[in-house]
């Protein structure tokens, strides 16, 4: 079985087991039969735990990205994005990428002297 197909099957098993855990047994059974051809999957919170862990990693590594993901999760993926906050506190603050670029430029300038 190709790697992509195994990955998709694993994903569907996670979704089905989470649906069962949350009490959506009929939906889980229908999805399971339609996607992976099985109707006996053990209920678990594994998908929720994985998503929680990923959200924590994203939150720890880049607060701006998490804020956008959180906003999308709360407002819905199909809604238009909000305009960025342009208060004076936000205008002068460089992003993490801009800070890293600035530090690299400063290091290059010092090493070329």
GIFEN-V259742 format. One record per pair of residues at least 12 apart in sequence whose ideal C-beta (glycine too) atoms are under 10 Angstrom apart, sorted by the first residue. I is the first residue (numbers start at 1). J is the second residue. Records with the same first field share a line. If there is no record, write none. Layout:
BEGIN
I = J  J
END
This chain:
BEGIN
8 = 35  36
9 = 35  36  37  38
10 = 36
11 = 35  36  47
12 = 31  32  34  35  36  38  41
13 = 32  35  36  38  41  42  44  46  47
14 = 41  44  46  47  48  49  50  51
15 = 27  28  31  32  35  36  41  47
16 = 28  29  30  31  32  33  35  36  38  39  41  42  43  44  47
17 = 32  41  42  43  44  45  46  47
18 = 43  44  45  46  47  48  49  50  51
19 = 31  32  41  43  47
20 = 32  41  42  43  44
21 = 42  43  44  45  46  47  48
22 = 43  45  47  48
23 = 43
25 = 43
28 = 41  43
29 = 41
51 = 73
54 = 69
55 = 69  70  73
58 = 70
61 = 96
62 = 95  96  97
63 = 96
64 = 84  95  96  97
65 = 96
68 = 81  82  84
END
